[in-house]
Structures are given as structure tokens and as C-alpha cells.
Amino acid sequence: MQRVGVVEGAIGGAERFVSVAALFPHVAFESAGETWPDRIAPGLSILIVPVAATSGAEVDAAVKRLGAGVSGVQTVVVLRDADVTTTRRLMRAGAADVLTSPVSEPALALSLERLLTGGASSAGPGRKGGEVVALLKAGGGVGATSLGVQMTTLIAARGAGEVCLADLDLQFGAAAVYMDLPDAVTIADCLSSGANLSDTPFATALARHRSGARLLAAPREIVALETLVPAQIDALLSGLRRDFALTLVDLPSVWTVWTNQILREADRIVLITHLSVPHMQLVKRQLRILASQGLEDRPLTLVCNSLSSDQTASVSMKAAERALGREFDVVIPEDRRTMTAAINQGLELAAVKRGTKLEKVIGELAAKVAVTRPAVMAAISRR
């Protein structure tokens, strides 16, 4: 059995100690004393220690200890008042990971999972990579996150394989709220863990919804859109493809270098809009941008969401399709009561009310999204 030593104050009080230990039942967690021990207990795999970045003496001592090293022991530094310079210095000195204090439980769990498994991939021999579907909005407020959540949970609930929703709307992502998973691991947690995103064990680290779907949540606080870069996206999608048969990626409603990268690497794109004159203009704009980026040949599913009789009284479907130069692939009916109840309770639609037209049509959309995955389609189609 692997053993993890924790210096007092590194991860919080006794409750946090017990909570983290419960996540790793096959690992022995033990106290390593009040301060960084001069001698490491034999057989220890990981040592977690606190360091204050504002104390030059503490940082110097940590660098010296890390430089000396202990064979077979990986040191995780929990850095108070963290800054980039100190973090890099500790990593160069030999820290296995540097986490910001106060460390969140998801970030700590991700770090320990990576170190305890040696960064091993959870993909089996010869396992093919899963598919990635990008959810693109024709402006904000079109219900893309609601559709993404319901597609993901529907696919998972019908036993169609491992499926994940990655909420990369860095500033206003709400999938964790819609799925009632407030403590879900976020993309910010993954980045702060110090691991290469392609090595992150998403299949075990991500929160599981009651339907069986996994969620990679948006950051809990608003962060700069430039937080992500294309190289990180490559690594992220590589890890998600490894661990899931299907990953839906909820994008922000703005274009960045890294959102462009996701669209280029996605197997399919789902463009979601409402029926209105302004939204048709936004759809045309998105289609022009896709064409200008050489993505016009990428499989694209055009969705008109939450269609009501009031909307069709103002703008006809035929007129909208003529303006766009193409038909809608899927039209989702408005059922605000059922969808709102599902969101408020963090449930899939069937758990709120079975057999609704809304559930049926979202099932049809999910089947189109997973069109190249026969097993997934078969499971979705079961009634």
C-alpha cells in the first residue's frame, strides 16, 4: 500500500485530512509532523508540505531540501501567497507539484491521482480515441449549455458509453449548476495541478452526475479568456479522447485562438440559435467565420432551440431558412417548465417528466451528434 505523509497545516484541518483520505481508500494517509521532517519515514511515497512564498527563509529552505531529494519520495508543495517566480523556482528545485494555498480538494485529488499512478494513461491497449463535439453559440442566451447538459446526461443515462461535458465557457459557464455538481473539478483546477492536461486521469477525477455523465466544470471565478492556449487545448482534447467515447465541449460565445483550435480539432460542430431576425444575422456571421477559417466542410448540425408559437408568428421557419441558405437540422420545441425544473434540480429531463416531446427531440439531436458512433446511437435510440 502506498503512503502519503501530510505536514500539519498543508491541506487544512482534520476534516479535510479525512475527506481527502476517503478519496483514496487504497492509500494510507498519515501525519508527517508539525514541520517539514528532517528525516522522511521509510516507505513514504508522497510528502505534502506547506511553504509561504512571502518568507524568503522558508522558500530557500524548501529549495535546499528539494535539491537534496529523497529517493522514491515525491514532494508536493502547498504554496501560500503563491506567485509565478516562486512556483517555478520550487518546480525547478524538484517539487513533484506546487499547489496554491488554500488548496481545493479537487486540485489536490488531481495532483495525488497523477503522482500515485505515475501519470499513467487510463486507456486500455489499442483503445481508440473518442470523439469531440463542439457546441457553438449564435450569441449568448440561446440555451446551448442546457442542451449540452441534457444531451450528455441522456446519452449517459441510456448506457451509451462514457460521455463527458467539458464546460470551457471560462467566464460564465454554468454546467456545474445545471448538473447540481458545485464541487466538480474545473479546468482551472486541472491547470493549477501542474500536470500536463493529457496526463490528467479524467475518467476517475471528474465528478459523475447521477446519470453517469462526467463533468469538467468551468472555473468558479471569472478568469481571463487568455488563460488557455492552443497547446493546452491539444493536451486537453487528447486526454478527453482517451478517457471518453464522446465529449461535448461548451464554448464561450466569443472567438479566441484556442476556441478556433477546438473547432479545428472537433469531429462535429453543433451551432445553436433562437428564431429571430437578430439571431439569423448572428448565425450567418458564424457561418462566414467558419468558412473564412477553412471549416466550412466540417460536419455541422444547425439547431433552432426553444421554438415557440410566438416566435413563428413573428418570423417563419421558411423565411429564416431562406435567409440562411440552408435548413435547420433539428428544431427543439419550447418547454420552459420542464427544462427549468430539470435545471433547478440538476436532473436529466426524464427524471422530471418522462416522454415529453422535448426529451424526444433532444434524443434525436444526441443521435445526430453521435452519428459516427453506432453503439452510442443504438443506446440513445432505445425507448
JOFENKA-V867944 format. One record per helix or strand of 3 or more residues. SS is the DSSP state (h for helix, s for strand). FROM is the first residue (numbers start at 1). TO is the last residue. Records with the same first field share a line. If there is no record, write none. Layout:
SS: FROM-TO  FROM-TO
//
This chain:
s: 2-6  27-31  46-52  74-80  97-100  131-137  163-167  214-217  246-250  268-273  300-307  330-333
h: 14-23  56-68  84-93  105-116  144-157  175-178  187-192  197-199  202-205  225-227  230-243  257-265  277-292  309-314  317-324  336-345  349-352  357-369  374-381
//
